[in-house]
């Protein structure tokens, strides 16, 4: 890069050119065979040698303006590239992932709601089944108790009837037995009295037995 000072020095006449100019003013002819750019190249080389630095170019303060300019250009180009190409793709990818996650969450929530509904329906059905089972058990128990009570009452009534009939037969048998006893006693007494005192009428013997039994 040629700086302004270098350009000014490049156009400044050298000592040889100055002597030629002075000789021309005194009427002497100029040497046209001399290359006027020779001194300029020599001066440029001398200037480059004088201003040559061993500093690494990126760290050279003289190159900072150009570096900052290219940094700004590169940053702007990178920003435009990222904002127009990379970031939209990343945003679309993130949106797709978020949509997939939302869909999975919605499906999981729907499945959870279905599971909760199924559990609630199962618990309701189980409660209804328990209630029906308890009702059936109560009805069965009441029916069994009623049947047992009916059978018990029937058995008791039958037993009472049989006892009453038995007592009636016993009373009848007893009465009949007592009737026969009186006859037997009268016959026995008649026989005994007949052996003792002779023949006795049956009526008088029965009257005597009845009087004794009295």
C-alpha positions as CSV (number, residue, x, y, z in Angstrom):
1,X,0.0,0.0,0.0
2,X,1.4,3.4,-1.0
3,X,0.7,6.1,1.6
4,X,0.3,9.8,0.9
5,X,3.8,10.5,2.4
6,X,5.3,7.9,0.2
7,X,3.6,9.4,-2.9
8,X,4.8,12.9,-2.0
9,X,8.3,11.6,-1.5
10,X,8.1,9.7,-4.8
11,X,7.3,13.0,-6.7
12,X,10.0,15.0,-4.8
13,X,13.0,15.7,-7.0
14,X,16.1,13.8,-5.9
15,X,19.5,15.4,-5.5
16,X,20.6,14.4,-9.0
17,X,17.4,15.8,-10.6
18,X,17.9,19.0,-8.7
19,X,21.5,19.4,-10.1
20,X,20.2,18.7,-13.6
21,X,17.6,21.4,-13.1
22,X,20.2,23.9,-11.9
23,X,22.5,23.1,-14.8
24,X,19.6,23.7,-17.2
25,X,19.0,27.1,-15.6
26,X,22.7,27.9,-16.3
27,X,22.3,27.1,-20.0
28,X,23.7,23.6,-19.9
29,X,21.9,20.9,-21.8
30,X,20.1,18.0,-20.0
31,X,21.1,14.4,-20.3
32,X,18.1,12.9,-22.0
33,X,19.6,9.4,-21.8
34,X,19.2,9.3,-18.1
35,X,16.0,7.5,-17.0
36,X,14.0,9.8,-14.8
37,X,12.3,6.9,-12.9
38,X,15.6,5.5,-11.8
39,X,15.9,7.8,-8.8
40,X,12.1,7.2,-8.1
41,X,12.5,3.4,-7.9
42,X,15.6,3.9,-5.8
43,X,13.7,6.2,-3.5
44,X,10.8,3.8,-3.2
45,X,13.1,0.9,-2.4
46,X,14.9,3.0,0.2
47,X,11.4,4.0,1.7
48,X,10.3,0.4,1.8
49,X,13.5,-0.6,3.5
50,X,13.2,2.2,6.0
51,X,9.5,1.4,6.8
52,X,9.8,-2.4,6.8
53,X,8.6,-3.9,10.1
54,X,9.1,-7.4,11.6
55,X,5.5,-7.3,13.2
56,X,3.1,-10.0,12.1
57,X,0.8,-8.2,9.6
58,X,-2.5,-9.0,11.4
59,X,-0.9,-7.4,14.5
60,X,0.4,-4.4,12.6
61,X,-1.5,-1.2,13.7
62,X,-1.2,0.1,10.2
63,X,-3.4,-2.7,8.9
64,X,-6.1,-2.3,11.6
65,X,-8.5,-0.1,9.4
66,X,-8.5,-2.6,6.6
67,X,-8.9,-5.5,9.0
68,X,-11.9,-3.8,10.7
69,X,-13.4,-3.1,7.3
70,X,-13.1,-6.7,6.1
71,X,-14.3,-7.9,9.6
72,X,-17.4,-5.8,9.2
73,X,-18.0,-7.1,5.6
74,X,-17.4,-10.7,6.7
75,X,-19.7,-10.3,9.7
76,X,-22.4,-8.8,7.6
77,X,-22.1,-11.5,5.0
78,X,-22.2,-14.2,7.7
79,X,-25.2,-12.6,9.3
80,X,-27.1,-12.4,6.1
81,X,-26.1,-16.0,5.3
82,X,-27.2,-17.2,8.8
83,X,-30.4,-15.2,8.8
84,X,-31.5,-16.2,5.3
85,X,-30.3,-19.8,5.1
86,X,-29.2,-21.4,8.4
87,X,-31.5,-19.9,11.0
88,X,-34.7,-20.5,9.0
89,X,-33.8,-24.2,8.7
90,X,-32.9,-24.4,12.3
91,X,-36.2,-22.6,13.2
92,X,-38.2,-25.0,11.0
93,X,-36.4,-28.0,12.6
94,X,-37.2,-26.6,16.0
95,X,-40.8,-26.0,15.1
96,X,-41.2,-29.5,13.7
97,X,-39.7,-31.0,16.9
98,X,-41.9,-28.8,19.0
99,X,-45.0,-29.8,16.9
100,X,-44.0,-33.5,17.3
101,X,-43.5,-33.0,21.0
102,X,-46.9,-31.3,21.3
103,X,-48.5,-34.0,19.3
104,X,-46.9,-36.7,21.5
105,X,-48.0,-34.8,24.6
106,X,-51.5,-34.5,23.3
107,X,-51.7,-38.2,22.4
108,X,-50.3,-39.1,25.8
109,X,-52.9,-36.8,27.5
110,X,-55.7,-38.4,25.4
111,X,-54.5,-41.9,26.3
112,X,-54.3,-40.8,30.0
113,X,-57.9,-39.5,29.7
114,X,-59.0,-42.7,28.1
115,X,-57.3,-44.7,30.8
116,X,-58.9,-42.6,33.5
117,X,-62.3,-43.1,31.9
118,X,-61.8,-46.8,31.6
119,X,-60.7,-47.0,35.3
120,X,-63.7,-45.0,36.3
121,X,-66.0,-47.2,34.3
122,X,-64.4,-50.3,35.7
123,X,-64.8,-49.0,39.3
124,X,-68.4,-48.0,38.6
125,X,-69.2,-51.5,37.1
126,X,-67.4,-53.1,40.1
127,X,-69.4,-51.1,42.5
128,X,-72.6,-51.9,40.7
129,X,-71.7,-55.6,40.6
130,X,-71.0,-55.5,44.4
131,X,-74.3,-53.8,45.0
132,X,-76.1,-56.3,42.9
133,X,-74.3,-59.2,44.6
134,X,-75.2,-57.8,48.0
135,X,-78.8,-57.4,46.9
136,X,-78.9,-60.9,45.6
137,X,-77.3,-62.2,48.7
138,X,-79.8,-60.3,50.9
139,X,-82.7,-61.6,48.8
140,X,-81.4,-65.1,48.9
141,X,-80.9,-64.9,52.6
142,X,-84.4,-63.5,53.2
143,X,-85.9,-66.2,50.9
144,X,-84.0,-69.0,52.7
145,X,-85.0,-67.6,56.1
146,X,-88.6,-67.3,54.9
147,X,-88.5,-70.9,53.5
148,X,-87.0,-72.2,56.7
149,X,-89.5,-70.3,58.8
150,X,-92.4,-71.7,56.7
151,X,-91.0,-75.2,56.9
152,X,-90.4,-74.8,60.7
153,X,-94.0,-73.5,61.2
154,X,-95.3,-76.4,59.0
155,X,-93.3,-78.9,61.0
156,X,-94.4,-77.4,64.3
157,X,-98.0,-77.4,63.1
158,X,-97.7,-81.0,61.9
159,X,-96.0,-82.0,65.1
160,X,-98.7,-80.2,67.2
161,X,-101.4,-82.0,65.2
162,X,-99.7,-85.3,65.6
163,X,-99.2,-84.7,69.4
164,X,-102.9,-83.7,69.7
165,X,-104.0,-86.8,67.8
166,X,-101.7,-88.9,69.9
167,X,-103.0,-87.4,73.1
168,X,-106.6,-88.0,71.9
169,X,-105.8,-91.6,71.1
170,X,-104.1,-92.0,74.4
171,X,-107.1,-90.5,76.2
172,X,-109.4,-92.7,74.2
173,X,-107.3,-95.7,74.9
174,X,-107.1,-94.8,78.5
175,X,-110.8,-94.4,78.7
176,X,-111.3,-97.7,76.9
177,X,-108.8,-99.3,79.2
178,X,-110.5,-97.9,82.3
179,X,-113.8,-99.3,81.0
180,X,-112.3,-102.7,80.6
181,X,-110.7,-102.3,84.0
182,X,-114.1,-101.8,85.6
183,X,-115.4,-104.8,83.8
184,X,-112.3,-106.9,84.7
185,X,-112.6,-105.7,88.3
186,X,-116.3,-106.5,88.5
187,X,-115.7,-109.9,87.0
188,X,-112.8,-110.6,89.4
189,X,-114.8,-109.4,92.3
190,X,-117.8,-111.5,91.3
191,X,-115.6,-114.5,91.0
192,X,-113.9,-113.9,94.4
193,X,-117.2,-113.2,96.1
194,X,-118.8,-116.2,94.5
195,X,-116.1,-118.4,95.9
196,X,-116.5,-116.9,99.3
197,X,-120.2,-116.6,99.7
198,X,-121.7,-118.1,96.7
199,X,-123.2,-116.7,93.5
200,X,-123.7,-113.0,93.4
201,X,-125.4,-111.0,90.7
202,X,-123.2,-109.1,88.3
203,X,-125.1,-105.8,88.8
204,X,-124.5,-105.8,92.5
205,X,-120.8,-106.6,92.0
206,X,-120.5,-103.7,89.5
207,X,-122.3,-101.3,91.9
208,X,-119.9,-102.4,94.6
209,X,-116.8,-101.8,92.4
210,X,-118.1,-98.4,91.3
211,X,-118.7,-97.5,94.9
212,X,-115.2,-98.6,95.8
213,X,-113.7,-96.7,92.8
214,X,-116.0,-93.8,93.6
